[in-house]
């Protein structure tokens, strides 16, 4: 039995020649993995076409990927909305190992990490050490800025976010 590699809660992943050193969040609280894809469509011959990442991403190269090895899944977003997403397999290098990973294609342009790796992809292959973060976050957390705001004026903060009758 192959020894399990230890990875952190954030890692860099490689998609071979497609993209390298892409920041990914490892989230064992979600079942499936996802990658930022754009221009997702299926042509009349049933061929799935998409580009990895989007025009605003430093990893975007405009290359169109085509394939018939795909499926769909109903995915519930963090906001509770059901969506139908296309998914396909990628060979990904993670934690020094090259593994085949089934990934949902989704618009992750508003997410900090263009790749999300769920528990199905890491189960049996890796141990996740949440104290390790191998990718530095670019933007401060929302929680940190909220704490800065509450420290400036706790009463004004309370009125803004918690006063009765107001939904924020």
C-alpha positions as CSV (number, residue, x, y, z in Angstrom):
1,X,0.0,0.0,0.0
2,X,1.3,3.4,-1.0
3,X,2.0,5.8,1.9
4,X,-0.3,8.8,2.0
5,X,1.3,12.2,1.4
6,X,0.5,15.0,3.8
7,X,-1.0,18.1,2.2
8,X,-2.1,21.4,3.6
9,X,-5.5,23.2,3.5
10,X,-4.1,25.2,0.5
11,X,-1.8,23.8,-2.1
12,X,-0.6,24.5,-5.6
13,X,-1.7,22.1,-8.3
14,X,-0.5,21.4,-11.8
15,X,-2.7,20.6,-14.8
16,X,0.3,19.4,-16.9
17,X,0.9,21.7,-19.8
18,X,-2.5,23.4,-19.4
19,X,-1.6,25.3,-16.2
20,X,1.0,25.1,-13.5
21,X,1.2,26.3,-9.9
22,X,-2.5,27.0,-9.6
23,X,-3.6,27.8,-6.1
24,X,-6.2,25.3,-4.7
25,X,-8.2,25.1,-1.5
26,X,-8.5,21.6,0.0
27,X,-11.9,21.3,1.6
28,X,-12.8,18.0,3.1
29,X,-16.2,19.4,4.0
30,X,-17.3,19.3,0.4
31,X,-17.8,16.1,-1.6
32,X,-16.6,17.0,-5.1
33,X,-13.9,19.1,-6.7
34,X,-14.3,22.0,-9.0
35,X,-12.2,24.1,-11.4
36,X,-12.9,27.5,-12.8
37,X,-14.0,27.1,-16.4
38,X,-15.4,29.5,-18.9
39,X,-17.2,29.4,-22.2
40,X,-18.7,26.1,-21.3
41,X,-20.9,24.7,-24.1
42,X,-21.9,21.5,-25.9
43,X,-22.0,21.5,-29.7
44,X,-24.5,19.6,-31.9
45,X,-22.2,16.6,-32.0
46,X,-22.3,16.3,-28.2
47,X,-18.7,17.5,-27.7
48,X,-18.1,19.5,-24.5
49,X,-16.0,22.6,-25.1
50,X,-14.6,24.9,-22.4
51,X,-11.6,27.0,-21.5
52,X,-9.8,26.6,-18.2
53,X,-10.2,29.7,-16.0
54,X,-11.5,33.0,-17.4
55,X,-10.1,36.1,-19.0
56,X,-9.5,37.8,-15.6
57,X,-7.3,34.9,-14.4
58,X,-3.5,34.9,-14.8
59,X,-3.8,31.1,-15.6
60,X,-6.2,31.7,-18.6
61,X,-4.7,31.1,-22.0
62,X,-7.8,31.0,-24.1
63,X,-7.2,27.4,-25.3
64,X,-10.5,25.5,-25.9
65,X,-10.6,22.0,-24.5
66,X,-12.9,19.5,-26.2
67,X,-14.0,16.1,-25.1
68,X,-16.8,13.5,-25.0
69,X,-15.7,12.1,-21.6
70,X,-18.0,14.1,-19.4
71,X,-21.1,13.8,-17.3
72,X,-23.4,16.2,-15.4
73,X,-24.2,16.6,-11.7
74,X,-26.7,18.5,-9.7
75,X,-24.8,20.6,-7.3
76,X,-26.1,22.6,-4.3
77,X,-24.2,25.8,-3.9
78,X,-23.2,27.2,-0.5
79,X,-26.2,29.6,-0.9
80,X,-28.5,26.6,-1.3
81,X,-29.2,26.9,-5.0
82,X,-29.3,23.8,-7.2
83,X,-27.2,24.0,-10.4
84,X,-26.5,21.5,-13.1
85,X,-22.8,21.4,-13.8
86,X,-20.7,19.6,-16.4
87,X,-17.8,17.5,-15.0
88,X,-14.9,15.8,-16.5
89,X,-11.6,14.1,-15.6
90,X,-8.3,15.9,-15.3
91,X,-4.8,14.5,-14.5
92,X,-3.6,16.8,-11.7
93,X,-0.3,16.9,-9.8
94,X,-1.0,17.5,-6.1
95,X,1.3,16.9,-3.2
96,X,4.0,15.4,-5.4
97,X,1.6,12.8,-6.9
98,X,-0.2,12.7,-10.2
99,X,-3.8,11.7,-9.8
100,X,-6.9,11.5,-12.0
101,X,-9.5,13.8,-10.6
102,X,-13.2,14.2,-11.5
103,X,-13.9,18.0,-11.4
104,X,-17.0,20.1,-11.8
105,X,-16.6,22.9,-14.3
106,X,-17.9,26.1,-12.7
107,X,-17.5,29.9,-12.6
108,X,-15.1,30.4,-9.7
109,X,-14.2,34.0,-10.8
110,X,-15.5,35.4,-7.5
111,X,-13.7,32.8,-5.4
112,X,-10.2,33.3,-3.9
113,X,-9.1,29.9,-5.2
114,X,-9.7,28.9,-8.8
115,X,-9.6,25.3,-7.8
116,X,-11.5,23.6,-5.0
117,X,-10.5,20.0,-4.1
118,X,-13.1,18.0,-2.2
119,X,-12.8,14.9,-0.1
120,X,-13.5,12.4,-2.9
121,X,-10.3,13.5,-4.6
122,X,-8.1,13.2,-1.6
123,X,-9.7,10.3,0.3
124,X,-7.3,7.3,0.6
125,X,-4.5,9.2,-1.1
126,X,-3.6,12.1,1.2
127,X,-3.8,13.2,4.8
128,X,-4.8,16.8,5.2
129,X,-3.0,18.8,7.8
130,X,-5.1,21.9,8.3
131,X,-2.3,23.7,10.1
132,X,-0.3,23.7,6.8
133,X,-1.1,26.4,4.2
134,X,1.2,26.1,1.2
135,X,-0.5,29.0,-0.6
136,X,-0.5,32.5,0.9
137,X,-3.8,34.3,0.8
138,X,-3.7,37.4,-1.4
139,X,-6.6,39.3,0.3
140,X,-7.4,39.6,4.0
141,X,-10.2,37.6,5.3
142,X,-13.7,39.2,5.6
143,X,-13.6,38.2,9.3
144,X,-10.4,40.3,9.8
145,X,-11.9,43.4,8.2
146,X,-15.1,42.9,10.3
147,X,-13.0,42.7,13.5
148,X,-11.2,45.9,12.5
149,X,-14.6,47.6,12.0
150,X,-16.0,46.4,15.3
151,X,-12.9,47.6,17.1
152,X,-13.2,51.1,15.7
153,X,-16.7,51.6,17.1
154,X,-18.5,48.7,18.6
155,X,-21.8,50.5,19.0
156,X,-21.9,51.7,15.3
157,X,-21.0,48.2,14.3
158,X,-23.9,46.8,16.3
159,X,-26.3,49.3,14.8
160,X,-25.1,48.5,11.3
161,X,-25.3,44.7,11.5
162,X,-27.6,43.8,14.4
163,X,-30.2,46.4,15.0
164,X,-33.7,45.0,15.2
165,X,-35.8,45.2,12.0
166,X,-32.8,45.5,9.7
167,X,-31.5,42.6,7.6
168,X,-27.9,42.9,6.6
